[in-house]
Amino acid sequence: MPQHPTHALALALALLIALNARAEGLGPAEAGLAKPVLAPDPQAEAESESHDAGQIVLTVSAGDTLAGLLASAGIAPADIAAATAALRPHLPPRALRPGQELALETDAADATRLMSLQLHLDPLRRLRLARSATGTFHGAIETLPAVRHLVRADGEIRASLYADLRAAGLPSAAILSLIRGLSHTVDLQRDLRAGDRFTVLFERFRSPDGALLKEGSALFLDLALADRRLRIWRHTRADGTTDWFDERGQSLRRALLRTPLDGARITSGFGMRTHPILGFDRHHRGVDFAAPAGTPVFAAGDGTVTFAGWRGDYGRTVMIRHAGGFDTLYAHLSAITVRPGARVRQGQVIGRVGSTGLATGPHLHFEVHRNRVAIDPRAIRRLPGQRLEGTELARFHAHRARTEAQLAALAEQLELAAAD
């Protein structure tokens, strides 16, 4: 049947517009034409579904291993073996922690084929594994971008030093570091009074967009007591060790701790006493501290372990040689966590309270020897810690001046990105 002239004209005009659009690289909609409706492509939908299925996130539970998690995700055994081998230098087999998330990417065409993996080790480090074009795996730890911020906190003692520093915004780890440093110089039970004031400088780490990644360390404390003012700085020596120092460069850490465990009470002092088991008087060469079995016992000072094992009536015993002719002894332990010859730092756990040997119950017997002669451990309060000298002292004074300048730039409770 012949077409109507109007219809023929409209058809010719549509063809002309389409030809012009193709010449100019335009699509149908841009050319003023309705976009054609296409039927669904089953192959394209299958590819899209396969790509979505390639992204897998696994949450670590207690006891999980990397190999076990990969197996639960359906990864091929050969890929599991190759991936765990590539990550072994960076991630020991049982280093995973509950709550961590393991992000996997598998091949879009084969879900058993692992293509990449990533795991956040901590807020500032990420472990990545990638498959190369040759099929081998390469693992590496990436340091995430972070900006160090300085925070100033001012406050007043109202309840306890810990509670008031926490209320001022300090993280728990920073508070404990401060308390451990102060405990050598300040009696936290008797010297602190309501109304005493403090100023603290501490650090935070944030992402470039400002999100909090990690709480940092306390760097400075100004503590105004009723009878004195104490200003201390956290300083790292050239050898990498870190301590708290006063304004003269004197370490707050005493050469030896008088009490090498927390929360203990003295049950027997130094000197003559009637032995509770043997029943006759003899010289007690140390101090006994009552504490529950299993309480951690700390090294009283830096030194070298000279004995760790069973020692007659002392039971399980550790002995440490310190600088200046000092030795310490820790007896009746239930467990020993160091070996002879090991170097230990003050405050390091060396064992746990017990009742081994000749003991009536769980307690720590602690001795201090100076030039091989037993002395009263309570006398070591008069032994000062290390004082910085020479180049190290100059480094400390430069650090102190920089910290004071940073503190002056901060108003109360203000946080700024650190310049260094």
ZIPEZI-V683639 format. One record per pair of residues at least 12 apart in sequence whose C-alpha atoms are under 10 Angstrom apart, sorted by the first residue. I is the first residue (numbers start at 0). J is the second residue. D is the distance in Angstrom with one decimal. If there is no record, write none. Layout:
I J D
I J D
This chain:
13 31 9.9
13 32 8.4
16 30 7.2
16 31 8.4
16 32 8.5
17 30 7.3
17 31 9.2
17 32 8.1
18 30 9.9
20 32 9.7
45 108 9.9
46 107 7.4
46 108 8.0
47 107 8.8
48 107 8.7
49 105 9.5
49 106 8.5
49 107 5.1
49 108 6.6
49 109 8.4
49 110 8.1
50 104 9.3
50 105 8.6
50 106 7.9
50 107 4.9
50 108 8.1
50 110 9.4
51 104 9.7
51 105 9.8
51 107 8.1
52 104 8.8
52 105 8.1
52 106 9.2
52 107 7.5
52 108 9.9
52 110 7.6
53 103 7.7
53 104 5.2
53 105 4.6
53 106 6.2
53 107 5.7
53 108 8.8
53 109 8.7
53 110 6.4
53 111 9.4
53 112 9.5
53 113 9.0
53 114 9.1
54 102 7.4
54 103 5.9
54 104 4.8
54 105 6.7
54 106 9.3
54 107 9.3
54 110 9.6
54 115 9.8
54 116 10.0
55 72 7.8
55 101 8.2
55 102 5.8
55 103 5.0
55 104 6.3
55 105 8.0
55 116 9.5
56 72 9.2
56 100 6.5
56 101 5.6
56 102 4.5
56 103 6.2
56 104 8.8
56 116 9.7
56 117 9.7
57 69 9.0
57 71 9.3
57 72 8.2
57 98 9.5
57 99 8.4
57 100 5.6
57 101 5.0
57 102 6.4
57 103 8.0
58 96 9.6
58 97 7.6
58 98 5.9
58 99 5.8
58 100 4.6
58 101 6.3
58 102 8.9
59 95 7.1
59 96 6.5
59 97 4.9
59 98 5.3
59 99 5.3
59 100 6.1
59 101 7.4
60 95 8.6
60 96 7.3
60 97 4.5
60 98 6.4
60 99 8.2
60 100 9.7
61 93 10.0
61 95 8.4
61 96 7.0
61 97 5.2
61 98 8.6
62 93 7.7
62 94 9.7
62 95 8.3
62 96 8.5
62 97 8.2
63 92 9.4
63 93 7.5
63 94 9.3
63 95 7.0
63 96 8.2
63 97 8.1
64 83 9.9
64 91 9.4
64 92 6.2
64 93 5.7
64 94 7.9
64 95 6.7
64 96 9.5
65 79 8.6
65 82 9.2
65 83 7.1
65 86 9.5
65 90 9.0
65 91 9.2
65 92 6.6
65 93 7.7
65 94 8.9
65 95 7.5
65 101 9.0
66 78 9.9
66 79 6.1
66 80 7.7
66 82 8.6
66 83 6.7
66 92 8.1
66 93 9.9
67 79 8.9
68 101 8.6
69 82 9.3
69 83 9.4
69 101 9.4
69 103 8.7
69 111 9.6
69 113 9.0
69 116 10.0
70 111 9.4
72 103 8.8
72 105 9.8
72 110 9.0
72 111 8.2
72 113 9.9
73 105 9.9
73 110 7.5
73 111 5.7
73 112 8.8
73 113 9.5
74 103 9.9
74 105 8.3
74 109 9.7
74 110 7.2
74 111 4.3
74 112 6.1
74 113 6.4
75 109 9.9
75 110 8.9
75 111 5.1
75 112 6.3
75 113 7.9
76 111 8.9
76 112 9.6
77 111 9.9
77 112 9.2
77 113 9.9
78 111 8.4
78 112 6.9
78 113 6.5
78 114 9.3
78 130 9.9
78 134 9.5
78 135 9.3
78 136 8.8
79 111 9.8
79 112 9.4
79 113 8.2
81 134 9.8
81 135 7.7
81 136 6.8
81 137 9.6
82 113 8.5
82 114 9.9
82 115 9.3
82 116 9.0
82 128 7.6
82 129 9.0
82 130 8.9
82 135 8.7
82 136 6.1
82 137 8.1
82 138 8.3
83 128 9.7
83 136 9.3
83 138 9.5
84 136 8.8
84 137 9.6
84 138 9.4
85 128 8.0
85 129 9.8
85 135 8.9
85 136 6.2
85 137 6.0
85 138 5.7
85 139 9.0
86 126 8.6
86 127 8.7
86 128 7.4
86 136 8.8
86 137 7.8
86 138 5.5
86 139 7.8
86 140 9.6
87 138 8.9
88 138 8.7
88 139 9.1
89 126 7.8
89 127 9.8
89 138 7.7
89 139 7.2
89 140 7.2
90 120 9.2
90 126 8.4
90 138 9.7
90 139 9.9
90 140 9.6
94 120 9.6
95 118 9.5
95 120 8.5
96 120 9.0
99 118 7.4
99 119 7.2
99 120 7.9
99 121 9.2
100 117 8.6
100 118 6.3
100 119 7.3
100 120 9.5
101 116 7.1
101 117 6.1
101 118 5.1
101 119 7.9
101 126 9.8
102 115 8.3
102 116 5.6
102 117 5.3
102 118 6.6
102 119 9.4
102 127 9.6
103 115 5.9
103 116 4.6
103 117 6.8
103 118 9.1
103 128 9.4
104 116 6.4
104 117 9.1
104 129 9.5
112 130 9.9
113 128 9.7
113 129 8.7
113 130 7.6
113 134 9.9
113 136 9.5
114 128 8.3
114 129 6.2
114 130 5.2
114 131 8.5
114 134 8.9
114 135 9.9
114 136 8.6
115 127 7.5
115 128 5.3
115 129 4.4
115 130 6.1
115 131 9.5
115 136 8.5
115 137 9.4
115 138 9.5
116 128 4.9
116 129 6.6
116 130 9.1
116 138 9.0
117 129 8.7
117 138 9.4
117 139 9.8
117 140 9.5
118 140 9.4
119 140 9.4
119 141 9.4
119 143 9.8
120 140 8.8
120 141 9.8
121 142 9.9
121 143 9.8
121 212 8.9
121 213 8.7
122 142 9.4
122 143 8.0
122 145 9.3
122 204 9.2
122 205 9.5
122 206 9.6
122 211 9.0
122 212 5.3
122 213 6.1
122 214 9.7
123 141 8.5
123 142 5.9
123 143 5.1
123 144 7.4
123 145 7.1
123 204 8.7
123 205 9.4
123 206 9.1
123 212 7.0
123 213 7.6
124 140 6.6
124 141 5.7
124 142 4.7
124 143 5.7
124 144 9.2
125 139 8.5
125 140 5.6
125 141 5.2
125 142 6.5
125 143 7.0
126 138 7.3
126 139 5.9
126 140 4.5
126 141 6.2
126 142 9.0
127 139 5.5
127 140 6.2
127 141 7.3
128 140 8.9
143 206 8.3
143 212 9.7
144 204 9.6
144 205 8.6
144 206 6.3
144 207 7.0
144 212 9.9
145 203 9.6
145 204 6.0
145 205 5.4
145 206 4.7
145 207 6.3
145 208 9.5
145 209 9.2
145 210 9.5
145 211 9.3
145 212 7.6
145 213 9.2
146 203 8.3
146 204 5.5
146 205 5.2
146 206 6.0
146 207 6.3
146 208 9.4
146 209 8.4
146 210 9.9
146 211 9.6
146 212 9.3
146 415 10.0
146 416 6.7
146 417 7.8
146 418 9.8
147 202 6.8
147 203 5.9
147 204 4.6
147 205 6.6
147 206 9.0
147 207 9.9
147 212 10.0
147 213 9.6
147 214 9.9
147 215 8.7
147 415 8.6
147 416 5.9
147 417 5.6
147 418 8.6
147 419 8.6
148 201 8.5
148 202 5.5
148 203 5.1
148 204 5.9
148 205 7.2
148 209 10.0
148 211 10.0
148 214 9.7
148 215 9.0
148 414 6.5
148 415 5.3
148 416 4.1
148 417 5.1
148 418 8.8
148 419 10.0
149 200 6.8
149 201 5.8
149 202 4.6
149 203 6.4
149 204 8.8
149 215 9.3
149 216 10.0
149 217 9.7
149 218 9.2
149 405 8.0
149 406 8.6
149 409 8.3
149 413 8.4
149 414 5.6
149 415 5.5
149 416 6.2
149 417 5.9
149 418 9.5
150 168 9.2
150 169 9.2
150 199 8.2
150 200 5.7
150 201 5.3
150 202 5.8
150 203 7.4
150 217 9.4
150 218 9.9
150 405 9.6
150 406 8.6
150 409 7.5
150 410 9.2
150 411 8.7
150 412 6.6
150 413 6.0
150 414 4.5
150 415 6.7
150 416 8.9
150 417 9.5
151 167 9.3
151 168 9.3
151 169 9.5
151 198 7.1
151 199 5.8
151 200 4.7
151 201 6.6
151 202 8.8
151 217 10.0
151 219 9.5
151 405 9.5
151 406 7.0
151 407 9.6
151 408 9.7
151 409 6.4
151 410 7.1
151 411 5.9
151 412 5.2
151 413 6.1
151 414 6.8
151 415 9.2
152 164 8.3
152 166 9.7
152 167 5.9
152 168 7.1
152 169 7.8
152 197 8.2
152 198 5.7
152 199 5.2
152 200 6.5
152 201 8.1
152 220 9.7
152 409 9.6
152 410 9.0
152 411 6.1
152 412 5.1
152 413 8.0
152 414 9.5
153 167 6.8
153 168 9.6
153 196 7.6
153 197 5.8
153 198 4.4
153 199 6.4
153 200 9.0
153 220 9.9
153 221 9.4
153 410 9.6
153 411 6.4
153 412 7.1
154 166 8.5
154 167 6.4
154 168 10.0
154 194 9.3
154 195 8.7
154 196 5.8
154 197 5.5
154 198 6.6
154 199 8.7
154 222 9.9
154 411 9.6
154 412 9.9
155 167 9.1
155 192 9.7
155 193 7.5
155 194 5.7
155 195 5.7
155 196 4.4
155 197 6.2
155 198 8.9
155 222 9.6
155 223 9.5
156 191 7.7
156 192 6.8
156 193 5.0
156 194 5.4
156 195 5.3
156 196 6.1
156 197 7.8
156 222 10.0
156 224 9.8
157 191 9.8
157 192 7.9
157 193 5.0
157 194 6.6
157 195 8.3
157 196 9.5
158 192 9.1
158 193 7.4
158 194 10.0
159 187 8.7
159 188 9.0
159 191 8.4
159 192 9.0
159 193 8.7
160 174 8.6
160 177 9.8
160 178 8.2
160 187 7.9
160 188 9.7
160 191 8.1
160 192 9.7
160 193 9.9
160 195 9.9
160 197 9.5
161 174 6.5
161 175 7.9
161 177 9.4
161 178 7.9
162 174 9.4
163 197 9.6
164 177 9.9
164 197 8.7
164 198 9.5
164 199 8.6
167 197 9.9
167 198 9.6
167 199 9.1
167 412 8.4
168 201 9.7
168 412 8.7
169 199 8.6
169 200 9.3
169 201 7.5
169 202 9.2
169 203 9.9
169 214 8.6
169 215 9.2
169 216 9.0
169 217 8.0
170 201 9.1
170 202 9.7
170 203 9.6
170 213 10.0
170 214 6.6
170 215 7.9
170 216 8.3
170 217 8.8
171 214 9.3
171 216 9.7
172 214 8.7
172 215 8.4
172 216 7.4
172 217 8.7
173 201 7.8
173 202 9.3
173 214 8.6
173 215 7.2
173 216 5.0
173 217 5.0
173 218 8.7
174 201 9.9
174 216 8.6
174 217 7.3
175 217 9.5
176 216 8.1
176 217 7.5
176 218 9.9
176 233 9.6
176 242 9.5
176 243 9.1
177 199 9.8
177 216 9.3
177 217 7.1
177 218 9.0
177 219 8.9
177 220 8.0
177 231 9.4
177 232 9.9
177 233 9.1
177 243 8.3
179 243 9.5
179 251 9.5
179 252 8.8
179 346 9.3
180 231 9.1
180 233 9.4
180 242 7.8
180 243 6.1
180 244 8.8
180 250 9.1
180 251 6.2
180 252 6.6
180 253 9.7
181 220 9.8
181 229 9.4
181 231 8.9
181 243 8.6
181 251 7.2
181 252 8.6
182 251 8.7
182 252 8.7
182 253 9.9
182 256 9.8
183 250 9.7
183 251 6.2
183 252 5.9
183 253 6.3
183 254 9.9
183 255 9.6
183 256 7.9
183 257 9.3
183 380 8.4
183 383 9.6
183 384 9.6
184 229 9.3
184 251 6.6
184 252 8.3
184 253 8.6
184 380 9.4
185 224 9.9
185 229 9.3
185 251 10.0
190 224 7.5
190 225 8.2
190 226 8.9
190 227 9.9
191 222 9.7
191 223 9.4
191 224 6.7
191 225 8.0
192 224 7.5
192 225 7.4
193 224 9.5
193 225 9.5
194 223 9.3
194 224 8.5
194 225 8.5
195 222 7.5
195 223 5.7
195 224 5.2
195 225 6.6
195 226 10.0
195 228 9.9
196 221 8.3
196 222 6.0
196 223 5.3
196 224 7.1
196 225 9.4
196 228 9.7
197 220 7.0
197 221 5.5
197 222 4.5
197 223 6.2
197 224 8.8
197 228 9.7
197 229 9.5
197 230 9.7
198 219 8.0
198 220 5.8
198 221 5.1
198 222 6.7
198 223 8.8
198 230 9.4
198 406 9.5
198 411 9.0
199 217 7.2
199 218 7.5
199 219 5.6
199 220 4.6
199 221 6.5
199 222 8.6
199 230 9.9
199 231 9.9
199 406 8.9
199 412 9.9
200 216 8.9
200 217 6.1
200 218 5.5
200 219 5.1
200 220 6.7
200 221 9.0
200 232 9.5
200 402 8.5
200 403 9.6
200 405 8.8
200 406 6.9
200 409 9.3
200 412 9.7
200 414 9.9
201 214 8.9
201 215 6.8
201 216 5.7
201 217 4.1
201 218 5.2
201 219 7.1
201 220 9.1
201 406 9.9
201 414 9.6
202 214 6.7
202 215 4.7
202 216 5.7
202 217 6.6
202 218 7.5
202 414 8.9
202 415 9.6
202 416 9.4
202 417 8.8
203 215 4.9
203 216 7.8
203 217 9.6
203 414 8.9
203 415 9.7
203 416 9.1
203 417 9.8
204 416 9.1
204 417 10.0
205 416 9.1
216 233 8.9
217 232 8.9
217 233 7.4
218 231 8.5
218 232 6.0
218 233 5.0
218 234 8.0
218 243 8.9
218 399 10.0
218 402 8.1
219 231 5.8
219 232 4.6
219 233 6.2
219 234 9.4
219 243 8.8
219 244 9.6
219 399 9.1
219 402 7.7
219 403 8.9
219 406 9.0
220 232 6.7
220 233 8.8
220 243 9.8
220 245 10.0
229 245 7.8
229 246 9.0
230 243 10.0
230 244 8.6
230 245 6.1
230 246 6.8
231 243 6.3
231 244 5.4
231 245 4.6
231 246 6.6
231 247 9.6
231 248 9.2
231 249 9.6
231 250 9.3
231 251 8.4
231 399 9.3
232 244 5.4
232 245 6.4
232 246 7.6
232 248 9.0
232 250 9.6
232 251 9.9
232 395 8.9
232 398 8.7
232 399 6.9
232 402 8.4
232 403 9.8
233 245 9.1
233 250 9.8
233 395 9.5
233 398 9.3
233 399 9.0
233 402 9.8
234 248 9.4
234 250 9.6
234 394 9.2
234 395 6.8
234 396 9.9
234 398 7.5
234 399 8.5
235 391 9.7
235 394 9.5
235 395 8.4
235 398 9.5
236 387 9.1
236 391 6.9
236 392 9.4
236 394 8.3
236 395 8.2
237 390 9.5
237 391 7.3
237 394 8.7
240 344 10.0
242 385 10.0
244 384 9.7
244 385 9.4
244 386 8.5
244 387 8.9
244 395 8.8
244 399 9.8
245 386 9.5
245 399 9.8
246 395 9.1
246 396 8.2
246 399 7.9
247 386 8.0
247 387 8.4
247 392 8.6
247 395 9.2
247 396 8.6
248 385 8.6
248 386 5.7
248 387 5.4
248 388 8.0
248 391 9.1
248 392 6.4
248 393 9.3
248 394 10.0
248 395 6.9
248 396 7.8
248 399 9.6
249 383 8.3
249 384 7.0
249 385 6.2
249 386 4.3
249 387 6.4
249 388 9.5
249 392 9.5
250 383 7.9
250 384 5.4
250 385 5.4
250 386 5.9
250 387 7.8
251 383 8.0
251 384 6.5
251 385 8.3
251 386 9.3
252 300 8.9
252 345 8.6
252 382 9.8
252 383 7.6
252 384 5.3
252 385 7.7
253 299 9.3
253 300 8.1
253 345 9.5
253 379 8.2
253 380 7.3
253 381 8.3
253 382 6.2
253 383 5.0
253 384 4.2
253 385 7.8
254 299 8.1
254 300 6.1
254 301 8.0
254 321 8.6
254 322 8.5
254 323 9.1
254 325 9.4
254 345 8.7
254 379 7.8
254 380 8.7
254 381 9.2
254 382 5.9
254 383 5.9
254 384 4.7
254 385 7.4
255 298 8.5
255 299 4.9
255 300 4.8
255 301 8.1
255 321 8.8
255 325 9.0
255 326 9.9
255 327 9.0
255 345 7.7
255 346 9.8
255 367 9.1
255 376 8.9
255 379 6.6
255 380 7.9
255 381 9.8
255 382 7.5
255 383 8.7
255 384 8.1
256 297 8.9
256 298 8.1
256 299 4.6
256 300 6.5
256 345 7.9
256 346 8.4
256 376 8.5
256 377 9.2
256 379 7.6
256 380 7.9
256 382 9.8
257 286 9.8
257 299 7.2
257 300 9.8
257 365 9.3
257 366 10.0
257 367 9.3
257 375 9.5
257 376 5.8
257 377 5.9
257 378 8.2
257 379 6.5
257 380 6.8
258 286 9.4
258 288 8.4
258 296 9.4
258 297 8.7
258 298 9.7
258 299 7.5
258 365 8.6
258 376 8.3
258 377 8.7
259 288 9.3
259 295 8.9
259 296 5.9
259 297 4.9
259 298 6.4
259 299 5.5
259 300 9.1
259 329 9.0
259 345 9.1
259 346 7.5
259 347 9.7
259 348 9.3
259 363 9.1
259 365 8.2
260 288 8.6
260 290 8.7
260 294 7.6
260 295 6.5
260 296 5.1
260 297 5.8
260 298 8.9
260 299 9.0
260 346 8.7
260 348 9.2
260 351 9.4
260 352 9.1
260 363 8.8
261 290 8.7
261 294 8.1
261 295 8.0
261 296 8.2
261 297 8.9
262 288 9.4
262 289 9.1
262 290 7.4
262 291 9.6
262 294 9.1
263 287 9.5
263 288 5.7
263 289 5.8
263 290 5.4
263 291 8.7
263 294 9.3
263 362 9.0
263 363 9.2
264 287 8.3
264 288 5.3
264 289 5.6
264 290 7.4
264 362 9.6
265 286 7.0
265 287 5.7
265 288 4.6
265 289 6.4
265 290 9.4
265 362 9.5
265 363 9.6
265 364 9.9
266 286 7.8
266 287 5.6
266 288 5.8
266 289 6.2
266 290 9.9
266 362 8.9
266 363 9.9
266 364 10.0
267 283 8.4
267 285 8.4
267 286 5.8
267 287 5.0
267 288 7.4
267 289 9.0
267 364 9.1
268 283 7.4
268 284 8.7
268 285 6.8
268 286 4.8
268 287 6.6
268 288 9.0
268 364 10.0
268 375 8.3
268 376 9.3
268 377 9.4
269 282 7.9
269 283 5.5
269 284 5.9
269 285 5.1
269 286 5.4
269 287 8.6
269 365 9.8
269 366 9.0
269 373 9.4
269 374 8.1
269 375 5.7
269 376 7.9
269 377 8.8
270 282 5.3
270 283 5.0
270 284 6.5
270 285 7.7
270 286 8.9
270 374 9.3
270 375 8.1
271 283 5.7
271 284 8.6
275 357 9.8
275 358 8.7
275 359 7.6
276 357 7.7
276 358 7.8
276 359 7.3
277 357 9.3
283 364 9.8
283 366 9.4
283 373 9.6
283 375 9.8
284 364 9.2
284 365 8.5
284 366 6.4
284 367 8.3
284 368 9.1
284 372 9.4
284 373 6.0
284 374 7.4
284 375 7.7
284 376 9.6
285 327 9.8
285 328 8.8
285 329 9.5
285 363 9.9
285 364 6.5
285 365 5.3
285 366 4.3
285 367 6.9
285 368 9.3
285 373 7.5
285 374 7.6
285 375 6.6
285 376 7.0
285 377 9.8
286 363 8.1
286 364 5.8
286 365 5.3
286 366 6.5
286 367 9.2
286 375 7.7
286 376 7.2
286 377 8.9
287 329 9.9
287 330 9.5
287 362 6.6
287 363 5.6
287 364 4.5
287 365 6.3
287 366 9.0
288 352 9.4
288 361 9.0
288 362 5.5
288 363 5.1
288 364 6.6
288 365 7.9
289 352 8.9
289 353 9.9
289 360 8.4
289 361 6.6
289 362 4.4
289 363 6.6
289 364 9.0
290 351 9.9
290 352 6.9
290 353 8.6
290 360 9.4
290 361 6.4
290 362 5.4
290 363 7.4
291 351 9.5
291 352 6.9
291 353 7.8
291 354 10.0
291 360 9.2
291 361 6.2
291 362 7.3
291 363 9.8
292 332 8.6
292 333 7.3
292 334 9.8
292 351 7.2
292 352 5.0
292 353 4.9
292 354 7.7
292 360 8.8
292 361 5.4
292 362 7.4
292 363 9.5
293 332 8.5
293 333 6.9
293 334 7.9
293 350 8.5
293 351 4.9
293 352 5.0
293 353 6.5
293 361 8.7
293 362 9.8
294 332 9.6
294 333 9.4
294 348 9.9
294 350 8.5
294 351 5.3
294 352 5.2
294 353 8.2
294 361 9.5
294 362 9.2
294 363 9.5
295 332 9.7
295 334 9.5
295 336 9.9
295 347 9.3
295 348 6.1
295 349 7.7
295 350 6.1
295 351 4.6
295 352 6.5
296 329 8.2
296 332 8.6
296 334 9.8
296 335 9.4
296 336 9.7
296 346 8.4
296 347 8.1
296 348 5.5
296 349 6.0
296 350 5.3
296 351 5.3
296 352 6.6
296 363 8.2
297 329 9.3
297 343 9.7
297 344 9.0
297 345 7.1
297 346 4.8
297 347 5.2
297 348 4.5
297 349 5.7
297 350 7.3
297 351 8.7
298 317 9.5
298 318 9.5
298 319 8.0
298 327 8.5
298 328 9.5
298 329 8.9
298 343 7.1
298 344 6.8
298 345 5.2
298 346 5.2
298 347 5.5
298 348 6.4
298 349 6.2
298 350 8.9
299 319 8.8
299 321 9.3
299 326 9.7
299 327 7.4
299 328 9.5
299 329 9.7
299 343 9.6
299 344 8.4
299 345 5.5
299 346 6.4
299 347 8.4
299 348 9.8
299 349 9.8
299 365 9.7
299 367 9.4
300 319 8.6
300 320 9.1
300 321 6.9
300 322 9.1
300 325 9.7
300 326 9.5
300 327 8.7
300 343 7.9
300 344 6.2
300 345 4.0
300 346 7.0
300 347 8.7
300 384 9.8
301 319 8.6
301 320 8.5
301 321 6.3
301 322 8.0
301 342 7.6
301 343 5.6
301 344 4.3
301 345 4.8
301 346 8.5
301 347 8.9
302 318 9.8
302 319 6.1
302 320 5.4
302 321 4.5
302 322 7.0
302 325 9.4
302 326 8.8
302 327 9.6
302 340 9.6
302 341 8.5
302 342 5.8
302 343 5.5
302 344 6.7
302 345 8.0
303 318 8.5
303 319 5.4
303 320 5.3
303 321 6.8
303 322 9.4
303 326 9.5
303 338 9.6
303 339 7.8
303 340 5.9
303 341 5.7
303 342 4.6
303 343 6.1
303 344 8.9
304 317 7.2
304 318 5.8
304 319 4.3
304 320 6.4
304 321 9.1
304 326 9.6
304 327 9.6
304 328 9.9
304 337 7.6
304 338 6.8
304 339 4.9
304 340 5.2
304 341 5.4
304 342 6.5
304 343 7.3
304 349 9.4
305 317 7.7
305 318 5.5
305 319 5.4
305 320 6.4
305 326 9.2
305 327 9.9
305 328 9.9
305 338 8.4
305 339 5.2
305 340 6.0
305 341 8.2
305 342 9.7
306 318 5.0
306 319 7.1
306 320 9.4
306 328 9.0
306 337 9.4
306 338 7.6
306 339 5.3
306 340 8.1
306 341 9.8
307 319 9.0
307 328 9.9
307 329 9.6
307 330 10.0
307 335 7.1
307 336 8.8
307 337 7.0
307 338 5.9
307 339 5.7
307 340 9.3
307 349 9.4
307 350 9.7
308 330 9.8
308 332 9.6
308 334 9.4
308 335 7.6
308 337 9.7
308 338 8.6
308 339 8.9
309 330 9.2
309 331 9.1
309 332 9.4
309 335 10.0
309 355 9.0
309 356 8.4
310 330 8.4
310 331 9.2
310 355 9.9
310 356 8.1
311 331 10.0
311 355 9.6
311 356 6.5
311 357 8.2
312 330 9.0
312 331 8.4
312 355 8.2
312 356 4.6
312 357 4.8
312 358 8.1
313 328 9.7
313 329 8.6
313 330 5.2
313 331 5.5
313 332 8.6
313 354 9.2
313 355 7.2
313 356 5.1
313 357 6.4
313 358 8.2
313 363 10.0
313 364 8.2
314 329 9.8
314 330 6.3
314 331 4.9
314 332 6.9
314 333 8.6
314 353 9.1
314 354 7.8
314 355 4.6
314 356 3.7
314 357 7.0
314 358 8.6
315 329 8.4
315 330 6.0
315 331 5.4
315 332 5.0
315 333 6.8
315 334 7.2
315 335 7.3
315 350 9.2
315 351 9.8
315 352 9.8
315 353 8.6
315 354 8.9
315 355 6.2
315 356 7.2
316 328 7.1
316 329 5.5
316 330 4.4
316 331 6.4
316 332 6.3
316 333 9.2
316 334 9.0
316 335 7.7
316 350 8.8
316 355 9.1
316 356 9.5
316 363 9.9
316 364 9.3
316 365 9.9
317 329 5.2
317 330 6.7
317 331 9.4
317 332 8.4
317 335 7.4
317 336 9.4
317 337 8.2
317 338 8.8
317 339 8.7
317 349 7.7
317 350 8.0
317 365 9.9
318 330 8.8
318 339 8.7
318 349 9.9
318 365 9.9
318 366 9.3
318 367 9.8
319 339 8.9
319 340 9.3
319 341 9.4
319 342 9.1
319 343 8.6
319 349 10.0
319 367 9.8
320 340 9.9
320 342 9.7
320 343 10.0
320 368 9.4
321 343 9.9
321 368 9.9
321 369 9.7
323 369 8.1
323 370 8.5
324 368 8.1
324 369 5.6
324 370 5.1
324 371 7.8
324 372 9.9
325 367 7.1
325 368 5.6
325 369 4.6
325 370 6.3
325 371 7.6
325 372 9.2
325 373 9.6
325 374 10.0
326 366 8.2
326 367 5.9
326 368 5.0
326 369 6.5
326 370 8.0
326 371 7.4
326 372 9.3
326 373 9.0
327 365 7.3
327 366 5.5
327 367 4.6
327 368 6.2
327 369 8.9
327 371 10.0
327 373 9.3
327 376 9.3
328 363 9.9
328 364 7.8
328 365 5.6
328 366 4.9
328 367 6.6
328 368 8.3
329 349 9.1
329 350 8.6
329 351 9.7
329 352 9.3
329 363 6.6
329 364 5.8
329 365 4.9
329 366 6.7
329 367 9.3
330 350 9.6
330 351 9.8
330 352 8.5
330 353 8.6
330 354 8.8
330 355 8.1
330 356 8.4
330 357 10.0
330 358 9.8
330 362 8.6
330 363 6.0
330 364 5.0
330 365 6.6
330 366 8.6
331 350 10.0
331 351 9.0
331 352 7.0
331 353 5.5
331 354 5.0
331 355 4.6
331 356 5.9
331 357 7.8
331 358 7.1
331 360 9.3
331 361 7.8
331 362 7.0
331 363 6.1
331 364 6.7
331 365 9.5
332 349 9.7
332 350 6.5
332 351 5.5
332 352 4.8
332 353 4.4
332 354 6.4
332 355 6.2
332 356 8.8
332 361 8.5
332 362 8.0
332 363 7.0
332 364 8.8
333 350 7.5
333 351 5.6
333 352 5.6
333 353 4.0
333 354 6.5
333 355 6.4
333 356 9.9
333 361 8.7
333 362 9.7
333 363 9.8
334 349 8.7
334 350 5.3
334 351 5.3
334 352 7.5
334 353 7.5
334 355 9.4
335 348 9.0
335 349 6.1
335 350 4.2
335 351 6.7
335 352 9.4
336 348 7.2
336 349 5.0
336 350 5.1
336 351 8.2
337 349 5.5
337 350 7.4
351 363 8.6
352 364 9.3
367 379 8.7
401 419 9.4
405 417 8.1
405 418 8.8
